[in-house]
Amino acid sequence: MDEEQYNSQIEKMANLLTTDGVSMDEQDPQKLQKYRDHIMTDCNMSEDNALKLVYEALLYLKLKNSEGSDPIQKGDQFGAGFS
């Protein structure tokens, strides 16, 4: 799968997660099993790669819905000390 197809799958998964009301902070593999299985079937991916794609979709949603904060200016909120 090339990068464009992979990114498309991330967007599709993000839309599905949003439609199902899954929290962007969800980390429980059992709760995400449905989505992992969906990717494994649709994209013929291994279990690990499919779960990675689901987590990337969650990260995509988190970044998409962020307030647009600049992490360098607000580094302390991210646990980083930028100088």
C-alpha positions in Angstrom: 0.0 0.0 0.0 1.5 3.3 -1.0 1.4 6.4 1.2 -1.6 8.0 -0.4 -3.7 4.8 0.1 -2.5 4.5 3.7 -3.5 8.1 4.4 -6.8 7.5 2.8 -7.4 4.5 5.1 -6.5 6.7 8.1 -9.1 9.2 7.1 -11.7 6.5 6.5 -11.0 5.0 9.9 -11.1 8.4 11.6 -14.5 9.0 10.1 -15.7 5.6 11.3 -14.4 6.2 14.8 -16.1 9.6 14.9 -19.4 8.2 13.7 -19.2 5.5 16.4 -18.4 8.1 19.1 -15.1 6.5 20.1 -13.0 8.8 22.3 -9.8 10.2 20.6 -8.0 9.1 23.8 -9.1 5.5 23.6 -6.2 3.1 24.1 -7.9 -0.2 25.1 -7.1 -2.7 22.4 -10.3 -4.7 23.2 -12.5 -1.7 22.5 -10.6 -1.0 19.3 -10.7 -4.7 18.1 -13.7 -4.0 15.9 -11.7 -1.4 14.0 -8.5 -3.4 13.9 -10.5 -6.4 12.4 -12.1 -4.1 9.9 -8.7 -2.9 8.6 -7.3 -6.4 8.6 -10.1 -7.5 6.3 -10.3 -4.5 4.1 -6.6 -3.9 3.6 -5.2 -7.3 4.1 -2.9 -6.1 6.9 -1.3 -7.9 9.8 -2.9 -7.5 13.3 -0.1 -5.2 14.5 -0.1 -3.0 11.4 -3.9 -2.7 11.5 -3.9 -1.7 15.2 -1.1 0.8 14.3 -3.4 2.3 11.7 -6.3 2.6 14.1 -4.0 4.4 16.6 -2.8 6.7 13.8 -6.4 7.5 13.0 -7.0 8.4 16.7 -3.9 10.7 16.6 -5.1 12.2 13.3 -8.4 13.1 15.0 -6.7 14.5 18.0 -4.5 16.7 15.8 -7.4 17.7 13.5 -9.5 18.8 16.5 -6.7 20.6 18.4 -6.9 24.2 19.1 -4.0 25.0 16.9 -1.7 25.6 19.8 2.0 26.1 19.1 3.8 23.4 21.1 6.9 25.5 21.3 5.1 28.4 22.9 3.1 26.2 25.2 5.7 23.4 25.8 4.9 23.1 29.5 1.5 21.7 28.6 3.2 19.0 26.6 5.7 18.1 29.3 8.5 19.7 27.4 10.8 22.5 28.4 11.5 24.5 25.2 13.8 27.4 25.5 
